[in-house]
Amino acid sequence: MPKPKRARQKSAAIPADETAPTADLAPVVGQNLRRLRVKRELSLEKLSRLSGVSRAMLGQVELGQSAPTINVLWKISTALGVPFSALIGSKQTGGVTVLRSEQAKVLSSHDGRFRSRALFPFDEPRRVEFYELKLAPRAEEKAEPHAPGTVENLVVSAGAVEVEVDGQRQALRAGDAIVFEADSAHVYRNAGEGEAVMYLVMTYAETVG
């Protein structure tokens, strides 16, 4: 896709599908990304090659100036070899945590038709993560392969969903569940005319900090 020229823009142009309205998480993601990248002794250029995310985008994320889409965050976490929560987590204290619906941190695709809400506290990287997913009518979300050993357990709460893994498609309706190895490309499609709601348990081979 050709990049538009902007006279007043000093940094390289960033594709529109790499950013989304999740600015409240931008500072947290930026701090975590820099810490993990430096810990692994990776330059921005090398991480860009490993993840397929532009160097300009990675730089702006580290500075807290841009909040990437959920798909871009997956690419970064896979390249770093860490759970998704390692990028969005901030340490919290206390034995009981209540996650209010109105205070939810929602990650979305660039067009907002796919949304993901973490149903666990952003306190530290964990081996098992729990998400609520919402997919707009007739929309689809293409997911990059996750780290080796990652398993997804998805249940459809409302609507009709088609899940494609390695070219094989499975049609699911409300109440149906599917378990699959997520270290290969997979796609979620809403086959209905209403919003689809799903709940996802993501299990990693191990937790890496």
Backbone bond lengths (Angstrom), bond angles and torsions (degrees), N, CA, C in turn:
res aa  C-N    CA-C-N  psi(-1)  N-CA   C-N-CA  omega(-1)  CA-C   N-CA-C  phi
1 M - - - 1.457 - - 1.512 108.67 -
2 P 1.327 120.77 126.44 1.461 122.38 -178.81 1.517 111.30 -64.51
3 K 1.324 116.62 144.88 1.453 121.50 -178.43 1.518 110.02 -97.75
4 P 1.341 117.65 125.52 1.459 119.59 -179.20 1.518 111.11 -67.82
5 K 1.347 116.32 147.00 1.453 121.07 179.40 1.520 109.25 -90.99
6 R 1.325 115.48 129.60 1.452 120.08 179.24 1.521 107.64 -126.62
7 A 1.306 115.35 116.52 1.460 120.20 -172.52 1.521 112.56 -62.05
8 R 1.337 118.01 -35.22 1.447 120.00 -174.32 1.521 112.73 -90.41
9 Q 1.313 118.04 -1.61 1.456 121.16 -178.12 1.519 109.98 -92.42
10 K 1.339 116.61 120.46 1.444 121.52 -175.11 1.512 112.33 -84.32
11 S 1.339 117.85 -32.96 1.460 121.23 -178.20 1.514 110.20 -93.20
12 A 1.340 115.20 168.76 1.459 119.79 -179.81 1.520 110.48 -64.97
13 A 1.334 115.98 149.05 1.454 120.25 179.08 1.512 110.36 -65.88
14 I 1.325 116.66 143.97 1.459 122.45 -179.10 1.522 108.59 -111.88
15 P 1.329 118.24 128.26 1.450 120.69 -179.54 1.523 111.85 -55.39
16 A 1.338 115.98 142.92 1.460 120.17 -177.33 1.517 112.66 -62.31
17 D 1.345 117.67 -29.10 1.456 119.01 -176.43 1.521 112.69 -79.54
18 E 1.355 117.72 3.79 1.464 120.04 178.23 1.521 111.76 -97.04
19 T 1.338 117.88 -13.09 1.451 119.98 -177.59 1.511 111.28 -119.39
20 A 1.338 114.99 151.34 1.457 120.94 -178.74 1.521 108.74 -150.43
21 P 1.365 118.26 162.47 1.463 121.17 -176.93 1.525 112.90 -76.57
22 T 1.351 116.92 69.73 1.461 121.23 176.44 1.520 108.71 -126.20
23 A 1.336 115.85 45.32 1.456 121.70 -172.71 1.522 112.76 -62.41
24 D 1.341 118.95 -26.40 1.449 120.61 -178.71 1.523 111.89 -65.02
25 L 1.327 117.48 -22.65 1.454 121.76 178.86 1.529 112.73 -95.32
26 A 1.315 117.30 -9.15 1.457 120.92 -173.18 1.528 113.82 -55.96
27 P 1.340 120.07 -47.91 1.470 119.15 -179.16 1.530 112.62 -63.47
28 V 1.325 117.28 -39.86 1.463 121.30 -179.76 1.522 110.53 -65.31
29 V 1.333 116.50 -47.34 1.461 120.66 179.43 1.524 110.39 -61.64
30 G 1.329 117.37 -41.52 1.447 121.02 -179.87 1.518 113.00 -61.05
31 Q 1.322 116.84 -45.93 1.458 120.87 179.25 1.525 111.49 -63.75
32 N 1.327 116.34 -43.28 1.460 120.07 -179.45 1.524 111.35 -66.59
33 L 1.322 116.40 -41.10 1.459 119.91 -179.28 1.527 110.79 -62.02
34 R 1.317 117.17 -46.81 1.461 119.49 -179.41 1.536 111.08 -63.06
35 R 1.341 116.54 -44.01 1.467 120.25 -179.11 1.521 110.99 -60.82
36 L 1.334 117.26 -45.52 1.465 120.93 -178.14 1.527 111.93 -70.07
37 R 1.327 116.08 -37.51 1.467 119.55 -180.00 1.525 110.91 -66.64
38 V 1.338 116.41 -45.30 1.465 120.42 179.90 1.527 110.46 -65.60
39 K 1.332 116.54 -39.40 1.462 120.56 179.55 1.521 110.93 -60.04
40 R 1.322 116.86 -34.19 1.466 121.37 -179.72 1.534 112.57 -92.11
41 E 1.327 115.73 4.37 1.466 121.91 177.90 1.523 111.81 56.21
42 L 1.337 114.97 45.75 1.455 121.30 179.18 1.525 109.77 -107.82
43 S 1.308 116.52 134.14 1.459 120.32 171.64 1.524 108.15 -79.63
44 L 1.331 116.11 165.42 1.462 119.39 176.26 1.523 110.52 -61.51
45 E 1.335 116.25 -37.50 1.463 119.99 179.96 1.534 111.34 -62.71
46 K 1.336 116.37 -44.43 1.461 119.35 -178.17 1.520 111.14 -68.88
47 L 1.340 116.92 -40.95 1.458 119.56 177.91 1.522 110.47 -64.08
48 S 1.330 116.65 -35.08 1.461 120.42 177.42 1.527 110.71 -62.39
49 R 1.341 116.01 -42.53 1.464 119.55 178.93 1.533 111.01 -66.05
50 L 1.313 117.14 -39.79 1.462 121.03 -177.60 1.536 112.41 -70.17
51 S 1.321 115.82 -35.97 1.460 120.67 -173.55 1.520 114.16 -96.29
52 G 1.331 116.43 -24.02 1.457 119.37 -174.52 1.517 112.28 80.37
53 V 1.329 117.86 9.53 1.460 123.19 177.09 1.525 108.23 -97.56
54 S 1.309 117.35 136.38 1.459 120.63 -175.77 1.527 111.89 -59.96
55 R 1.338 115.74 148.27 1.462 120.74 178.69 1.520 110.27 -61.60
56 A 1.326 117.06 -37.71 1.465 120.67 179.78 1.521 110.78 -60.85
57 M 1.336 115.84 -41.74 1.463 119.57 -179.87 1.516 110.56 -66.37
58 L 1.334 116.96 -45.50 1.464 120.79 -179.71 1.528 110.62 -59.40
59 G 1.336 116.50 -41.90 1.456 120.36 179.72 1.519 112.40 -62.96
60 Q 1.326 116.89 -42.81 1.460 120.20 -179.75 1.521 111.56 -70.34
61 V 1.338 116.88 -33.54 1.461 119.80 176.57 1.528 110.01 -64.60
62 E 1.320 117.26 -44.88 1.464 120.81 179.76 1.525 111.77 -60.13
63 L 1.314 117.19 -34.17 1.463 121.54 -179.44 1.528 112.00 -82.53
64 G 1.335 116.81 -3.53 1.456 120.30 -178.95 1.503 113.52 74.65
65 Q 1.343 116.32 17.71 1.465 120.91 -177.38 1.519 112.98 -91.39
66 S 1.339 117.35 -16.27 1.463 120.99 -179.47 1.525 109.34 -139.25
67 A 1.303 115.91 142.33 1.458 121.70 175.71 1.527 107.93 -108.80
68 P 1.337 118.10 112.30 1.462 120.58 -175.88 1.523 112.52 -73.35
69 T 1.332 115.28 161.66 1.459 120.78 176.11 1.517 110.06 -70.28
70 I 1.314 116.21 167.06 1.452 121.46 179.82 1.525 111.00 -61.30
71 N 1.338 117.63 -37.00 1.462 120.40 -179.47 1.520 111.34 -66.32
72 V 1.326 117.11 -39.91 1.458 121.12 178.70 1.528 110.57 -67.37
73 L 1.341 117.25 -38.88 1.461 120.11 177.33 1.528 111.19 -62.20
74 W 1.322 116.66 -37.60 1.464 119.72 177.01 1.524 110.64 -63.79
75 K 1.319 116.53 -41.72 1.470 119.97 178.92 1.527 110.91 -60.44
76 I 1.338 115.86 -43.10 1.460 120.31 -178.50 1.523 110.87 -67.33
77 S 1.331 116.83 -46.39 1.473 119.77 -177.99 1.521 111.01 -63.57
78 T 1.333 117.19 -37.51 1.468 120.51 178.72 1.525 110.36 -66.95
79 A 1.328 116.84 -42.38 1.463 120.44 179.46 1.526 111.59 -64.09
80 L 1.336 116.81 -34.83 1.460 121.24 179.15 1.525 112.21 -81.13
81 G 1.339 116.66 -15.43 1.453 120.47 -178.72 1.517 113.00 73.16
82 V 1.352 116.77 37.24 1.459 121.29 -179.16 1.530 110.15 -128.39
83 P 1.333 117.82 157.48 1.466 120.41 173.65 1.522 110.58 -62.75
84 F 1.314 116.43 156.71 1.461 122.38 179.25 1.528 110.76 -55.31
85 S 1.340 116.26 -39.47 1.463 120.99 -176.45 1.520 112.77 -66.01
86 A 1.336 118.21 -17.77 1.463 120.53 177.76 1.523 111.27 -66.39
87 L 1.333 117.61 -24.42 1.464 121.36 179.43 1.519 112.44 -90.14
88 I 1.317 118.11 -30.92 1.461 119.80 -174.75 1.521 112.88 -103.96
89 G 1.335 117.78 -0.24 1.456 121.33 -174.31 1.514 113.94 -87.92
90 S 1.332 115.61 148.24 1.459 122.86 170.92 1.518 107.19 -137.59
91 K 1.320 117.02 135.30 1.452 122.23 -172.97 1.515 111.65 -61.40
92 Q 1.341 116.37 132.18 1.456 122.30 177.63 1.518 108.62 -127.98
93 T 1.316 116.40 163.96 1.456 120.73 178.25 1.520 109.53 -123.06
94 G 1.333 115.92 162.64 1.459 120.23 178.62 1.508 111.46 112.48
95 G 1.342 116.07 146.90 1.450 121.25 -175.89 1.516 113.82 -85.54
96 V 1.340 117.93 -18.39 1.460 121.58 -178.50 1.527 108.91 -126.80
97 T 1.318 115.83 129.69 1.467 120.63 179.22 1.521 109.06 -126.05
98 V 1.321 117.08 124.84 1.466 122.60 176.02 1.518 108.21 -105.88
99 L 1.324 116.88 126.66 1.461 121.87 -179.51 1.529 108.79 -104.10
100 R 1.313 116.45 97.41 1.464 121.75 -178.42 1.522 110.75 -70.75
101 S 1.315 116.11 136.74 1.461 121.48 -178.07 1.519 111.69 -59.24
102 E 1.334 116.58 -42.13 1.455 119.87 -176.24 1.526 112.67 -72.10
103 Q 1.331 117.73 -13.09 1.460 121.49 179.39 1.528 111.90 -106.44
104 A 1.310 116.56 13.06 1.462 120.88 -175.02 1.518 111.79 -64.72
105 K 1.312 115.32 142.76 1.457 122.48 172.63 1.530 106.59 -94.45
106 V 1.311 116.97 111.83 1.456 122.02 -174.96 1.526 110.12 -108.38
107 L 1.329 115.91 127.23 1.462 122.03 174.22 1.517 107.87 -99.45
108 S 1.320 116.85 145.40 1.458 119.24 -175.58 1.518 111.87 -140.44
109 S 1.332 114.98 166.31 1.459 121.15 171.80 1.520 108.04 -74.30
110 H 1.343 117.01 171.19 1.463 120.06 -175.56 1.520 112.80 -61.59
111 D 1.354 117.25 -29.43 1.464 120.07 -178.85 1.525 112.81 -97.64
112 G 1.343 116.86 -0.14 1.457 120.90 177.87 1.516 115.06 77.29
113 R 1.337 117.98 5.00 1.467 119.97 -176.16 1.534 112.64 -85.65
114 F 1.316 116.41 -10.86 1.460 121.34 173.73 1.524 107.65 -126.17
115 R 1.343 116.89 125.72 1.457 121.15 -177.52 1.516 110.36 -130.15
116 S 1.301 115.25 143.91 1.460 121.79 -178.96 1.524 109.57 -130.29
117 R 1.337 116.08 127.77 1.471 121.14 177.46 1.520 109.09 -118.49
118 A 1.317 116.52 123.58 1.463 120.76 179.05 1.521 109.44 -73.21
119 L 1.326 116.66 128.09 1.459 122.23 178.74 1.530 110.23 -102.80
120 F 1.316 114.98 37.50 1.452 122.22 176.43 1.520 107.23 -147.40
121 P 1.324 118.76 154.87 1.470 120.08 -178.68 1.510 112.11 -70.47
122 F 1.334 115.32 143.32 1.464 120.73 177.16 1.524 109.06 -82.17
123 D 1.328 117.72 64.18 1.455 119.65 -174.92 1.522 113.58 -104.02
124 E 1.326 117.30 -34.83 1.457 120.45 -178.53 1.526 109.09 -167.20
125 P 1.331 117.59 159.97 1.470 119.96 176.40 1.522 109.96 -60.18
126 R 1.309 116.67 142.75 1.456 120.70 -178.83 1.523 110.30 -140.66
127 R 1.313 115.74 156.14 1.459 120.45 -177.41 1.525 112.13 -75.97
128 V 1.335 117.29 -28.70 1.466 121.81 -179.92 1.527 108.99 -120.99
129 E 1.338 116.02 130.04 1.456 121.64 178.75 1.529 109.54 -125.08
130 F 1.343 116.10 150.82 1.455 122.12 -174.80 1.522 108.49 -128.60
131 Y 1.337 116.50 126.42 1.462 121.33 -175.01 1.532 112.14 -130.90
132 E 1.331 115.21 150.50 1.458 122.41 165.91 1.523 107.00 -103.79
133 L 1.325 116.90 126.03 1.460 121.93 -179.51 1.519 109.80 -114.28
134 K 1.326 116.14 140.35 1.458 121.14 176.12 1.522 108.73 -130.40
135 L 1.329 115.53 132.34 1.455 121.97 -176.94 1.521 109.26 -127.45
136 A 1.322 116.27 125.87 1.458 121.66 -177.04 1.536 110.99 -66.59
137 P 1.329 117.52 159.59 1.471 121.13 -179.98 1.527 112.03 -54.02
138 R 1.330 115.93 132.40 1.463 124.35 176.94 1.537 113.41 60.79
139 A 1.320 116.71 16.76 1.466 120.38 178.88 1.519 109.85 -93.21
140 E 1.324 116.65 161.90 1.451 121.28 175.26 1.523 109.73 -139.79
141 E 1.308 115.86 152.46 1.457 122.10 177.38 1.517 108.36 -129.43
142 K 1.341 115.48 120.40 1.456 121.13 178.82 1.517 108.67 -93.59
143 A 1.321 116.74 122.17 1.461 122.03 -177.67 1.520 110.84 -104.48
144 E 1.310 115.78 135.39 1.456 121.11 176.62 1.529 109.67 -71.92
145 P 1.325 117.41 156.76 1.469 119.48 175.63 1.526 110.14 -59.61
146 H 1.333 116.03 136.56 1.452 120.88 176.51 1.527 109.55 -89.31
147 A 1.316 116.06 -179.50 1.462 120.39 -178.24 1.529 110.65 -61.16
148 P 1.342 118.15 148.38 1.468 121.54 178.22 1.527 111.29 -53.12
149 G 1.321 115.42 136.15 1.460 120.46 179.86 1.514 114.56 92.24
150 T 1.352 117.34 -3.91 1.468 120.54 179.48 1.523 110.07 -77.07
151 V 1.331 116.38 133.44 1.465 122.09 -179.60 1.525 109.30 -123.28
152 E 1.325 116.63 135.66 1.460 121.71 175.50 1.528 109.96 -109.67
153 N 1.323 115.19 133.36 1.470 122.59 174.30 1.525 106.29 -120.22
154 L 1.332 116.14 106.27 1.458 122.10 -172.03 1.521 110.30 -114.64
155 V 1.338 116.60 134.63 1.463 121.45 174.64 1.524 108.66 -124.98
156 V 1.315 116.53 136.20 1.465 121.78 179.68 1.518 108.76 -88.67
157 S 1.326 115.78 123.53 1.461 121.02 179.69 1.534 111.55 -93.71
158 A 1.331 116.37 -36.02 1.464 120.51 179.82 1.524 109.16 -150.51
159 G 1.342 115.64 141.88 1.450 120.39 176.97 1.521 113.35 94.26
160 A 1.320 115.16 -170.41 1.463 123.02 179.36 1.512 108.46 -124.53
161 V 1.319 116.96 127.48 1.458 121.90 -173.98 1.526 110.25 -128.81
162 E 1.304 115.47 141.29 1.464 120.96 171.91 1.522 108.04 -112.50
163 V 1.321 116.28 126.93 1.460 122.00 177.81 1.518 108.36 -111.73
164 E 1.326 116.11 125.81 1.455 121.54 179.89 1.523 109.56 -112.96
165 V 1.320 116.66 125.20 1.455 122.54 178.83 1.524 108.36 -129.24
166 D 1.326 116.16 120.09 1.462 120.78 -179.37 1.534 112.18 53.21
167 G 1.334 116.13 39.74 1.457 120.90 177.28 1.506 115.37 82.76
168 Q 1.331 118.30 -6.15 1.460 121.63 178.28 1.527 109.49 -98.03
169 R 1.337 115.46 128.26 1.456 120.66 -175.61 1.522 111.54 -105.01
170 Q 1.330 114.09 137.81 1.460 121.06 178.03 1.528 108.74 -125.54
171 A 1.345 116.82 123.55 1.461 121.68 179.34 1.528 109.21 -89.47
172 L 1.327 116.00 127.68 1.465 121.62 -177.52 1.522 110.19 -126.59
173 R 1.326 114.99 142.29 1.457 120.82 174.23 1.522 109.11 -121.41
174 A 1.326 116.19 176.54 1.461 120.91 -176.57 1.534 110.44 -52.65
175 G 1.315 116.11 127.98 1.457 121.67 -179.32 1.516 113.53 98.13
176 D 1.327 117.53 -18.46 1.471 120.68 178.83 1.521 110.13 -79.72
177 A 1.328 115.28 150.46 1.462 121.37 178.52 1.519 109.82 -132.49
178 I 1.319 115.78 157.36 1.462 121.42 178.46 1.521 108.60 -143.47
179 V 1.320 115.87 143.43 1.459 122.27 175.91 1.524 107.16 -125.21
180 F 1.336 117.12 129.96 1.466 118.75 -179.41 1.523 110.66 -152.60
181 E 1.322 115.05 156.32 1.457 121.54 175.38 1.526 108.09 -76.47
182 A 1.321 115.46 123.42 1.465 120.37 -170.91 1.519 113.28 -100.29
183 D 1.342 117.26 19.65 1.463 119.37 177.91 1.525 111.62 -90.18
184 S 1.315 115.44 20.95 1.463 121.82 171.59 1.530 107.11 -133.41
185 A 1.323 116.68 162.00 1.464 120.31 -177.98 1.524 110.58 -60.49
186 H 1.333 116.02 141.35 1.460 120.08 178.63 1.531 109.40 -146.81
187 V 1.323 114.81 159.16 1.461 120.58 -174.13 1.528 109.35 -134.11
188 Y 1.337 116.40 137.65 1.467 122.27 171.00 1.527 107.02 -106.34
189 R 1.335 116.75 130.52 1.466 120.62 177.32 1.529 109.61 -128.47
190 N 1.313 115.32 136.52 1.462 120.26 173.87 1.520 107.39 -90.89
191 A 1.318 116.34 111.59 1.461 121.37 -176.71 1.522 112.97 -88.59
192 G 1.339 117.23 -0.72 1.459 120.12 -175.80 1.510 114.04 -109.64
193 E 1.319 114.84 -176.62 1.464 121.46 -178.55 1.522 112.12 -96.58
194 G 1.333 117.29 -5.64 1.462 120.83 177.85 1.516 110.50 -115.41
195 E 1.312 116.47 169.86 1.457 120.91 179.69 1.526 110.36 -65.54
196 A 1.315 116.44 137.00 1.462 121.60 176.80 1.524 108.89 -97.99
197 V 1.330 115.30 137.58 1.462 121.44 178.66 1.524 108.16 -120.82
198 M 1.323 115.81 129.43 1.470 121.15 -178.80 1.518 109.86 -132.77
199 Y 1.335 115.50 156.19 1.464 121.06 174.06 1.523 107.62 -122.27
200 L 1.330 114.54 130.88 1.451 121.01 -172.18 1.526 111.64 -123.15
201 V 1.320 115.80 129.15 1.461 121.89 170.81 1.525 106.76 -107.27
202 M 1.324 115.89 118.97 1.459 122.67 -179.50 1.519 108.75 -105.46
203 T 1.326 117.02 122.98 1.460 121.38 179.57 1.527 109.52 -117.93
204 Y 1.331 115.96 126.86 1.460 121.80 179.90 1.533 110.22 -97.68
205 A 1.309 115.35 158.41 1.464 120.19 178.37 1.520 110.03 -62.45
206 E 1.325 116.14 -38.82 1.462 120.87 177.67 1.508 108.58 -160.97
207 T 1.317 116.57 162.00 1.450 121.61 179.32 1.511 109.19 -96.76
208 V 1.340 114.49 125.76 1.455 119.80 179.75 1.517 108.48 -118.56
209 G 1.313 118.07 129.42 1.453 120.60 -177.79 1.511 112.44 -97.59
